[in-house]
Amino acid sequence: MFNFDREERVNKERIRRLANWFKGKKEGPVQIDAELHKVCNLNCIFCAKYNHEINEKNGITVERWLEIVEEATKLNTLVFNIEGINEPPAIPELFFPVINKVKEVGMYGIVTTNGTLWNEEQLRNLIEIGWDRIHFSLHSPIPKIHDYLVEMNGAWKKTINSIKLLNEWKEKLESSRPMLNINICVNKLNYEKLPEMVKLSHELKADYIFTEPLMVYSEAGRNLKLNSDDLSELTTLIQEANKLAQKYGIDNNFATQDKNLEEEIVQNTSDMEFILLKDVKNMDNSLISAPCFKPWDRIAIRYQGLTGHCGYIEEGEDVKEKSLRNIWFGKFFENARKRMIEKNLFSHCHKCVPSDFTQRRRFRRELIQVLNGV
């Protein structure tokens, strides 16, 4: 069984800081969500980038990203999460200096990857620098299904090979880190294989299985969304998959604390306002009842510099022009906190990621317990 000690420390500090904000004491952000660039070698059918032209120019320079890491440490930021609509190592001259810097300053590092571009030296480097967590996107135990979903022949095999190489070096270097997550976008073509994905994850020595119900960004993606009949079947499949996960000792977010595949959540992906507000409608306006905690918890930085509390923001500050400190304690974030307390959602909130929503439910329960002295 994997030792989640680092994750537990981060979570405890996250709740402590939220409690201080509730009491009127300002804190620094727990987490930076960083989209380093916009380049990807795949064309996943369910991705927000699917068949869309994206301007990859005018991105943040590597020098500025390294400054951002330094500025984050001065705000006592704990986590640097590399995510976004891209494949991080697609620009190695940007990605690797940033991850090395993240660990140099002692932050907890996370990266999400499709796993197709790594070489052995790069994977070994992750272990040697003490990288904390890596998420490999793997959407089916059947190679041809995964390859179809990401529109690249041979992608499944490349991802599997990267995972196996990482495990070989973890064993050679006697390291349990980075924590290995398998990410699955649950859709019509793979939901029936959830138990088989647990078995495959076990074979790949995964520490965690992270599921995300498909979000609709295109007509092609809409055709992959689960219908009511699929959802009825999914309930039984989750139970079967959970039994296997318990047998193998693999934690997950589909049947443990967060329950990311609940029927109501899967039904409302890409149209989340209703359940965001439903969860807090009977609560008095305060931080506890905010539909989203991100304005108190993290800074999201888009590849071109647009900066705010969420990766889906349509307006915000420019980190190429302002420091993280000035942004975090500035007008945009203050307004975002005020809006969330008033339950006044942003226009992008309908795209809220289901896993963010279910994590927030857990954070709220834990925050209430802390404030009640439990």
Contacts in CASP RR format, 6 or more apart in sequence:
PFRMAT RR
TARGET T0000
AUTHOR 0000-0000-0000
METHOD contacts of the structure
MODEL  1
MFNFDREERVNKERIRRLANWFKGKKEGPVQIDAELHKVCNLNCIFCAKY
NHEINEKNGITVERWLEIVEEATKLNTLVFNIEGINEPPAIPELFFPVIN
KVKEVGMYGIVTTNGTLWNEEQLRNLIEIGWDRIHFSLHSPIPKIHDYLV
EMNGAWKKTINSIKLLNEWKEKLESSRPMLNINICVNKLNYEKLPEMVKL
SHELKADYIFTEPLMVYSEAGRNLKLNSDDLSELTTLIQEANKLAQKYGI
DNNFATQDKNLEEEIVQNTSDMEFILLKDVKNMDNSLISAPCFKPWDRIA
IRYQGLTGHCGYIEEGEDVKEKSLRNIWFGKFFENARKRMIEKNLFSHCH
KCVPSDFTQRRRFRRELIQVLNGV
1 249 0 8 1.000
2 176 0 8 1.000
2 179 0 8 1.000
2 207 0 8 1.000
2 208 0 8 1.000
2 251 0 8 1.000
3 176 0 8 1.000
4 179 0 8 1.000
4 251 0 8 1.000
6 108 0 8 1.000
6 132 0 8 1.000
7 133 0 8 1.000
7 179 0 8 1.000
10 30 0 8 1.000
10 78 0 8 1.000
10 79 0 8 1.000
10 108 0 8 1.000
11 366 0 8 1.000
13 30 0 8 1.000
13 78 0 8 1.000
14 30 0 8 1.000
14 31 0 8 1.000
14 78 0 8 1.000
14 297 0 8 1.000
14 363 0 8 1.000
15 363 0 8 1.000
15 366 0 8 1.000
15 367 0 8 1.000
15 370 0 8 1.000
16 370 0 8 1.000
17 27 0 8 1.000
17 28 0 8 1.000
17 30 0 8 1.000
17 296 0 8 1.000
17 297 0 8 1.000
18 287 0 8 1.000
18 293 0 8 1.000
18 296 0 8 1.000
18 297 0 8 1.000
18 363 0 8 1.000
18 367 0 8 1.000
19 367 0 8 1.000
19 370 0 8 1.000
19 371 0 8 1.000
20 26 0 8 1.000
20 27 0 8 1.000
21 27 0 8 1.000
21 287 0 8 1.000
21 296 0 8 1.000
22 286 0 8 1.000
22 287 0 8 1.000
22 288 0 8 1.000
22 367 0 8 1.000
22 371 0 8 1.000
26 329 0 8 1.000
27 76 0 8 1.000
27 296 0 8 1.000
28 75 0 8 1.000
28 76 0 8 1.000
28 77 0 8 1.000
28 328 0 8 1.000
29 72 0 8 1.000
29 75 0 8 1.000
29 77 0 8 1.000
29 297 0 8 1.000
29 298 0 8 1.000
29 299 0 8 1.000
29 324 0 8 1.000
29 328 0 8 1.000
30 77 0 8 1.000
30 78 0 8 1.000
30 79 0 8 1.000
30 297 0 8 1.000
30 298 0 8 1.000
31 77 0 8 1.000
31 78 0 8 1.000
31 79 0 8 1.000
31 80 0 8 1.000
31 81 0 8 1.000
31 297 0 8 1.000
31 298 0 8 1.000
31 299 0 8 1.000
32 68 0 8 1.000
32 72 0 8 1.000
32 77 0 8 1.000
32 79 0 8 1.000
32 80 0 8 1.000
32 81 0 8 1.000
32 298 0 8 1.000
32 299 0 8 1.000
32 300 0 8 1.000
32 301 0 8 1.000
33 81 0 8 1.000
33 83 0 8 1.000
33 84 0 8 1.000
33 298 0 8 1.000
33 299 0 8 1.000
33 300 0 8 1.000
33 301 0 8 1.000
33 311 0 8 1.000
34 65 0 8 1.000
34 68 0 8 1.000
34 80 0 8 1.000
34 81 0 8 1.000
34 82 0 8 1.000
34 83 0 8 1.000
34 98 0 8 1.000
34 301 0 8 1.000
35 83 0 8 1.000
35 84 0 8 1.000
35 85 0 8 1.000
35 86 0 8 1.000
35 300 0 8 1.000
35 301 0 8 1.000
35 302 0 8 1.000
35 303 0 8 1.000
35 311 0 8 1.000
36 60 0 8 1.000
36 65 0 8 1.000
36 82 0 8 1.000
36 86 0 8 1.000
36 88 0 8 1.000
36 91 0 8 1.000
36 94 0 8 1.000
36 95 0 8 1.000
36 98 0 8 1.000
36 303 0 8 1.000
37 56 0 8 1.000
37 59 0 8 1.000
37 86 0 8 1.000
37 88 0 8 1.000
37 90 0 8 1.000
37 91 0 8 1.000
37 94 0 8 1.000
37 303 0 8 1.000
38 49 0 8 1.000
38 54 0 8 1.000
38 55 0 8 1.000
38 56 0 8 1.000
38 85 0 8 1.000
38 86 0 8 1.000
38 303 0 8 1.000
39 56 0 8 1.000
39 86 0 8 1.000
39 87 0 8 1.000
39 90 0 8 1.000
39 91 0 8 1.000
40 47 0 8 1.000
40 49 0 8 1.000
40 85 0 8 1.000
40 86 0 8 1.000
40 87 0 8 1.000
40 90 0 8 1.000
40 114 0 8 1.000
41 87 0 8 1.000
41 90 0 8 1.000
41 114 0 8 1.000
41 116 0 8 1.000
41 117 0 8 1.000
41 152 0 8 1.000
42 87 0 8 1.000
42 114 0 8 1.000
42 116 0 8 1.000
42 150 0 8 1.000
42 151 0 8 1.000
42 152 0 8 1.000
42 155 0 8 1.000
43 49 0 8 1.000
43 50 0 8 1.000
43 51 0 8 1.000
43 150 0 8 1.000
43 151 0 8 1.000
43 152 0 8 1.000
44 50 0 8 1.000
44 149 0 8 1.000
44 150 0 8 1.000
44 151 0 8 1.000
44 185 0 8 1.000
45 148 0 8 1.000
45 149 0 8 1.000
45 150 0 8 1.000
45 151 0 8 1.000
45 218 0 8 1.000
45 220 0 8 1.000
45 221 0 8 1.000
45 224 0 8 1.000
46 149 0 8 1.000
46 185 0 8 1.000
46 187 0 8 1.000
46 214 0 8 1.000
46 215 0 8 1.000
46 217 0 8 1.000
46 221 0 8 1.000
46 224 0 8 1.000
47 85 0 8 1.000
47 217 0 8 1.000
48 85 0 8 1.000
48 215 0 8 1.000
48 217 0 8 1.000
49 85 0 8 1.000
50 217 0 8 1.000
50 218 0 8 1.000
50 220 0 8 1.000
50 221 0 8 1.000
51 218 0 8 1.000
51 220 0 8 1.000
54 85 0 8 1.000
55 304 0 8 1.000
56 303 0 8 1.000
58 304 0 8 1.000
59 303 0 8 1.000
59 304 0 8 1.000
59 305 0 8 1.000
60 68 0 8 1.000
60 301 0 8 1.000
60 303 0 8 1.000
60 304 0 8 1.000
60 305 0 8 1.000
60 319 0 8 1.000
60 320 0 8 1.000
62 93 0 8 1.000
62 94 0 8 1.000
62 97 0 8 1.000
62 98 0 8 1.000
64 319 0 8 1.000
64 320 0 8 1.000
65 94 0 8 1.000
65 97 0 8 1.000
65 98 0 8 1.000
66 97 0 8 1.000
66 98 0 8 1.000
66 101 0 8 1.000
68 301 0 8 1.000
68 319 0 8 1.000
68 324 0 8 1.000
69 80 0 8 1.000
69 98 0 8 1.000
69 101 0 8 1.000
69 102 0 8 1.000
69 105 0 8 1.000
69 107 0 8 1.000
70 101 0 8 1.000
70 105 0 8 1.000
71 323 0 8 1.000
71 324 0 8 1.000
71 325 0 8 1.000
72 80 0 8 1.000
72 107 0 8 1.000
72 299 0 8 1.000
72 324 0 8 1.000
73 105 0 8 1.000
73 106 0 8 1.000
73 107 0 8 1.000
74 325 0 8 1.000
75 324 0 8 1.000
75 325 0 8 1.000
75 328 0 8 1.000
77 107 0 8 1.000
77 299 0 8 1.000
78 107 0 8 1.000
78 108 0 8 1.000
79 107 0 8 1.000
79 108 0 8 1.000
79 109 0 8 1.000
79 110 0 8 1.000
80 102 0 8 1.000
80 107 0 8 1.000
80 108 0 8 1.000
80 109 0 8 1.000
80 110 0 8 1.000
81 109 0 8 1.000
81 110 0 8 1.000
81 111 0 8 1.000
82 88 0 8 1.000
82 95 0 8 1.000
82 98 0 8 1.000
82 99 0 8 1.000
82 109 0 8 1.000
82 110 0 8 1.000
82 111 0 8 1.000
82 112 0 8 1.000
83 110 0 8 1.000
83 111 0 8 1.000
83 112 0 8 1.000
84 112 0 8 1.000
84 311 0 8 1.000
86 303 0 8 1.000
87 113 0 8 1.000
87 114 0 8 1.000
87 115 0 8 1.000
87 116 0 8 1.000
87 117 0 8 1.000
88 95 0 8 1.000
88 111 0 8 1.000
88 112 0 8 1.000
88 113 0 8 1.000
89 95 0 8 1.000
89 96 0 8 1.000
89 113 0 8 1.000
89 117 0 8 1.000
89 118 0 8 1.000
89 122 0 8 1.000
90 117 0 8 1.000
92 122 0 8 1.000
96 122 0 8 1.000
96 125 0 8 1.000
99 109 0 8 1.000
99 111 0 8 1.000
99 126 0 8 1.000
99 129 0 8 1.000
99 131 0 8 1.000
100 125 0 8 1.000
100 129 0 8 1.000
102 109 0 8 1.000
103 109 0 8 1.000
103 129 0 8 1.000
103 130 0 8 1.000
103 131 0 8 1.000
104 129 0 8 1.000
108 132 0 8 1.000
108 133 0 8 1.000
109 131 0 8 1.000
109 132 0 8 1.000
109 133 0 8 1.000
110 132 0 8 1.000
110 133 0 8 1.000
110 134 0 8 1.000
110 135 0 8 1.000
111 131 0 8 1.000
111 133 0 8 1.000
111 134 0 8 1.000
111 135 0 8 1.000
112 134 0 8 1.000
112 135 0 8 1.000
112 137 0 8 1.000
112 183 0 8 1.000
113 134 0 8 1.000
113 135 0 8 1.000
113 136 0 8 1.000
113 137 0 8 1.000
113 162 0 8 1.000
114 136 0 8 1.000
114 137 0 8 1.000
114 150 0 8 1.000
114 155 0 8 1.000
114 159 0 8 1.000
115 136 0 8 1.000
115 137 0 8 1.000
115 158 0 8 1.000
115 159 0 8 1.000
115 162 0 8 1.000
115 163 0 8 1.000
116 152 0 8 1.000
116 155 0 8 1.000
116 158 0 8 1.000
116 159 0 8 1.000
116 162 0 8 1.000
118 162 0 8 1.000
118 165 0 8 1.000
120 165 0 8 1.000
120 169 0 8 1.000
123 162 0 8 1.000
123 165 0 8 1.000
123 166 0 8 1.000
123 169 0 8 1.000
124 169 0 8 1.000
124 173 0 8 1.000
126 134 0 8 1.000
126 166 0 8 1.000
126 178 0 8 1.000
127 166 0 8 1.000
127 169 0 8 1.000
127 170 0 8 1.000
127 173 0 8 1.000
127 175 0 8 1.000
127 177 0 8 1.000
127 178 0 8 1.000
128 173 0 8 1.000
130 175 0 8 1.000
130 177 0 8 1.000
130 178 0 8 1.000
131 177 0 8 1.000
131 178 0 8 1.000
132 177 0 8 1.000
132 178 0 8 1.000
132 179 0 8 1.000
133 177 0 8 1.000
133 178 0 8 1.000
133 179 0 8 1.000
133 181 0 8 1.000
134 166 0 8 1.000
134 178 0 8 1.000
134 179 0 8 1.000
134 180 0 8 1.000
134 181 0 8 1.000
135 181 0 8 1.000
135 182 0 8 1.000
135 183 0 8 1.000
135 210 0 8 1.000
136 159 0 8 1.000
136 162 0 8 1.000
136 163 0 8 1.000
136 180 0 8 1.000
136 181 0 8 1.000
136 182 0 8 1.000
136 183 0 8 1.000
137 150 0 8 1.000
137 159 0 8 1.000
137 183 0 8 1.000
137 184 0 8 1.000
137 185 0 8 1.000
138 146 0 8 1.000
138 156 0 8 1.000
138 159 0 8 1.000
138 160 0 8 1.000
138 163 0 8 1.000
138 182 0 8 1.000
138 183 0 8 1.000
138 184 0 8 1.000
138 197 0 8 1.000
138 200 0 8 1.000
139 145 0 8 1.000
139 146 0 8 1.000
139 149 0 8 1.000
139 150 0 8 1.000
139 184 0 8 1.000
139 185 0 8 1.000
139 187 0 8 1.000
139 190 0 8 1.000
140 146 0 8 1.000
140 149 0 8 1.000
140 156 0 8 1.000
140 189 0 8 1.000
140 190 0 8 1.000
140 193 0 8 1.000
140 197 0 8 1.000
141 193 0 8 1.000
141 196 0 8 1.000
141 197 0 8 1.000
141 199 0 8 1.000
141 200 0 8 1.000
142 193 0 8 1.000
143 154 0 8 1.000
143 156 0 8 1.000
143 157 0 8 1.000
144 156 0 8 1.000
145 189 0 8 1.000
145 190 0 8 1.000
145 193 0 8 1.000
146 155 0 8 1.000
146 156 0 8 1.000
146 159 0 8 1.000
147 153 0 8 1.000
147 154 0 8 1.000
147 155 0 8 1.000
147 156 0 8 1.000
148 189 0 8 1.000
149 185 0 8 1.000
149 187 0 8 1.000
149 189 0 8 1.000
149 190 0 8 1.000
160 204 0 8 1.000
163 180 0 8 1.000
163 204 0 8 1.000
164 204 0 8 1.000
166 178 0 8 1.000
166 180 0 8 1.000
167 180 0 8 1.000
167 204 0 8 1.000
167 205 0 8 1.000
170 176 0 8 1.000
170 177 0 8 1.000
179 207 0 8 1.000
179 208 0 8 1.000
180 204 0 8 1.000
180 205 0 8 1.000
180 206 0 8 1.000
180 207 0 8 1.000
180 208 0 8 1.000
181 206 0 8 1.000
181 207 0 8 1.000
181 208 0 8 1.000
181 209 0 8 1.000
181 210 0 8 1.000
182 197 0 8 1.000
182 200 0 8 1.000
182 201 0 8 1.000
182 204 0 8 1.000
182 206 0 8 1.000
182 208 0 8 1.000
182 209 0 8 1.000
182 210 0 8 1.000
183 210 0 8 1.000
183 211 0 8 1.000
183 212 0 8 1.000
184 190 0 8 1.000
184 194 0 8 1.000
184 197 0 8 1.000
184 209 0 8 1.000
184 210 0 8 1.000
184 211 0 8 1.000
184 212 0 8 1.000
185 212 0 8 1.000
185 213 0 8 1.000
185 214 0 8 1.000
186 194 0 8 1.000
186 211 0 8 1.000
186 212 0 8 1.000
186 213 0 8 1.000
186 214 0 8 1.000
186 226 0 8 1.000
186 234 0 8 1.000
186 261 0 8 1.000
186 266 0 8 1.000
187 213 0 8 1.000
187 214 0 8 1.000
187 221 0 8 1.000
187 224 0 8 1.000
187 225 0 8 1.000
187 226 0 8 1.000
188 223 0 8 1.000
188 224 0 8 1.000
188 225 0 8 1.000
188 226 0 8 1.000
188 230 0 8 1.000
189 224 0 8 1.000
190 197 0 8 1.000
191 226 0 8 1.000
191 230 0 8 1.000
191 233 0 8 1.000
191 234 0 8 1.000
191 237 0 8 1.000
192 233 0 8 1.000
192 237 0 8 1.000
194 211 0 8 1.000
194 234 0 8 1.000
194 237 0 8 1.000
194 238 0 8 1.000
194 240 0 8 1.000
194 241 0 8 1.000
194 254 0 8 1.000
195 237 0 8 1.000
195 240 0 8 1.000
195 241 0 8 1.000
195 244 0 8 1.000
197 209 0 8 1.000
197 241 0 8 1.000
198 209 0 8 1.000
198 241 0 8 1.000
198 244 0 8 1.000
198 245 0 8 1.000
198 248 0 8 1.000
198 250 0 8 1.000
198 252 0 8 1.000
199 244 0 8 1.000
201 209 0 8 1.000
201 248 0 8 1.000
201 250 0 8 1.000
202 244 0 8 1.000
202 248 0 8 1.000
202 250 0 8 1.000
206 250 0 8 1.000
207 250 0 8 1.000
207 251 0 8 1.000
208 250 0 8 1.000
208 251 0 8 1.000
208 252 0 8 1.000
208 253 0 8 1.000
209 245 0 8 1.000
209 250 0 8 1.000
209 251 0 8 1.000
209 252 0 8 1.000
209 253 0 8 1.000
209 254 0 8 1.000
210 252 0 8 1.000
210 253 0 8 1.000
210 355 0 8 1.000
211 252 0 8 1.000
211 253 0 8 1.000
211 254 0 8 1.000
211 260 0 8 1.000
211 261 0 8 1.000
212 260 0 8 1.000
212 353 0 8 1.000
212 354 0 8 1.000
212 355 0 8 1.000
213 226 0 8 1.000
213 260 0 8 1.000
213 261 0 8 1.000
213 265 0 8 1.000
213 266 0 8 1.000
213 269 0 8 1.000
213 354 0 8 1.000
214 221 0 8 1.000
214 224 0 8 1.000
214 225 0 8 1.000
214 226 0 8 1.000
214 269 0 8 1.000
215 269 0 8 1.000
215 270 0 8 1.000
215 351 0 8 1.000
215 353 0 8 1.000
215 354 0 8 1.000
216 222 0 8 1.000
216 225 0 8 1.000
216 269 0 8 1.000
216 270 0 8 1.000
217 270 0 8 1.000
225 269 0 8 1.000
226 234 0 8 1.000
226 266 0 8 1.000
231 263 0 8 1.000
231 266 0 8 1.000
231 267 0 8 1.000
234 261 0 8 1.000
234 263 0 8 1.000
234 266 0 8 1.000
235 263 0 8 1.000
238 254 0 8 1.000
238 255 0 8 1.000
238 261 0 8 1.000
239 255 0 8 1.000
241 252 0 8 1.000
241 254 0 8 1.000
241 255 0 8 1.000
242 252 0 8 1.000
242 254 0 8 1.000
242 255 0 8 1.000
242 256 0 8 1.000
245 251 0 8 1.000
245 252 0 8 1.000
245 255 0 8 1.000
253 259 0 8 1.000
253 260 0 8 1.000
253 355 0 8 1.000
253 358 0 8 1.000
254 260 0 8 1.000
254 261 0 8 1.000
257 362 0 8 1.000
258 355 0 8 1.000
258 358 0 8 1.000
258 359 0 8 1.000
258 361 0 8 1.000
258 362 0 8 1.000
259 358 0 8 1.000
260 354 0 8 1.000
260 355 0 8 1.000
260 358 0 8 1.000
262 358 0 8 1.000
264 275 0 8 1.000
265 275 0 8 1.000
265 354 0 8 1.000
265 357 0 8 1.000
265 358 0 8 1.000
266 354 0 8 1.000
268 274 0 8 1.000
268 275 0 8 1.000
269 354 0 8 1.000
270 350 0 8 1.000
270 351 0 8 1.000
271 350 0 8 1.000
272 349 0 8 1.000
272 350 0 8 1.000
272 351 0 8 1.000
272 352 0 8 1.000
272 354 0 8 1.000
272 357 0 8 1.000
273 345 0 8 1.000
273 349 0 8 1.000
273 350 0 8 1.000
275 357 0 8 1.000
276 291 0 8 1.000
276 292 0 8 1.000
276 345 0 8 1.000
276 349 0 8 1.000
276 352 0 8 1.000
276 357 0 8 1.000
277 291 0 8 1.000
277 343 0 8 1.000
277 345 0 8 1.000
279 291 0 8 1.000
279 361 0 8 1.000
279 364 0 8 1.000
280 289 0 8 1.000
280 290 0 8 1.000
280 291 0 8 1.000
280 343 0 8 1.000
281 343 0 8 1.000
283 289 0 8 1.000
285 341 0 8 1.000
285 342 0 8 1.000
285 343 0 8 1.000
286 341 0 8 1.000
287 293 0 8 1.000
287 296 0 8 1.000
287 337 0 8 1.000
287 341 0 8 1.000
288 364 0 8 1.000
288 367 0 8 1.000
288 368 0 8 1.000
288 371 0 8 1.000
289 341 0 8 1.000
289 343 0 8 1.000
290 296 0 8 1.000
290 337 0 8 1.000
290 340 0 8 1.000
290 341 0 8 1.000
290 343 0 8 1.000
291 340 0 8 1.000
291 343 0 8 1.000
291 345 0 8 1.000
291 349 0 8 1.000
292 309 0 8 1.000
292 310 0 8 1.000
292 340 0 8 1.000
292 349 0 8 1.000
292 352 0 8 1.000
292 356 0 8 1.000
292 360 0 8 1.000
293 340 0 8 1.000
293 360 0 8 1.000
293 363 0 8 1.000
293 364 0 8 1.000
294 300 0 8 1.000
294 309 0 8 1.000
294 310 0 8 1.000
294 336 0 8 1.000
294 356 0 8 1.000
295 309 0 8 1.000
295 333 0 8 1.000
295 336 0 8 1.000
295 337 0 8 1.000
295 340 0 8 1.000
296 337 0 8 1.000
297 309 0 8 1.000
298 309 0 8 1.000
299 307 0 8 1.000
299 308 0 8 1.000
299 309 0 8 1.000
299 324 0 8 1.000
299 327 0 8 1.000
299 328 0 8 1.000
300 307 0 8 1.000
300 308 0 8 1.000
300 309 0 8 1.000
300 310 0 8 1.000
300 311 0 8 1.000
300 313 0 8 1.000
301 307 0 8 1.000
301 308 0 8 1.000
301 319 0 8 1.000
302 311 0 8 1.000
302 313 0 8 1.000
305 318 0 8 1.000
305 319 0 8 1.000
305 320 0 8 1.000
306 313 0 8 1.000
306 315 0 8 1.000
306 316 0 8 1.000
306 317 0 8 1.000
306 318 0 8 1.000
307 316 0 8 1.000
307 317 0 8 1.000
307 318 0 8 1.000
307 319 0 8 1.000
307 322 0 8 1.000
307 327 0 8 1.000
308 316 0 8 1.000
308 317 0 8 1.000
308 327 0 8 1.000
308 332 0 8 1.000
308 333 0 8 1.000
308 336 0 8 1.000
309 333 0 8 1.000
309 336 0 8 1.000
310 346 0 8 1.000
310 348 0 8 1.000
312 348 0 8 1.000
312 349 0 8 1.000
312 351 0 8 1.000
312 352 0 8 1.000
313 346 0 8 1.000
313 348 0 8 1.000
314 346 0 8 1.000
314 347 0 8 1.000
314 348 0 8 1.000
316 332 0 8 1.000
317 327 0 8 1.000
317 330 0 8 1.000
317 332 0 8 1.000
319 327 0 8 1.000
327 333 0 8 1.000
336 346 0 8 1.000
339 345 0 8 1.000
339 346 0 8 1.000
END
